[in-house]
Amino acid sequence: MATVGFNQRPKGVVEQEPVREFTGDHHRLARTLLQMLEAERASFVQQIASRDCEDFAAYRNLRGKIEGLDIAIHFCKEAQRKLEA
């Protein structure tokens, strides 16, 4: 494997920004990732809504996971918006 210099782009990189597509990335990749994140979030919300939490610490843990997924979903939507622009 050839090494890449600091200012050189690796083979297949279209842009240096981390949210840009690489050559070979499937056009549905971001949408599929978004759907997976949203499904996982819905699962955690359902657990909280059905009162499946043993105690307050479990509730806080699930709430933190939901907040983390909300952040990831936001970044995924922003990346998708940039790719479609």
Secondary structure, DSSP 4 states (H G I P E B T S, - for coil): -----TTSPPTTBS-SSTTSPBTT--TTHHHHHHHHHHHHHHHHHHHHHTT--SSHHHHHHHHHHHHHHHHHHHHHHHHHHHHH-
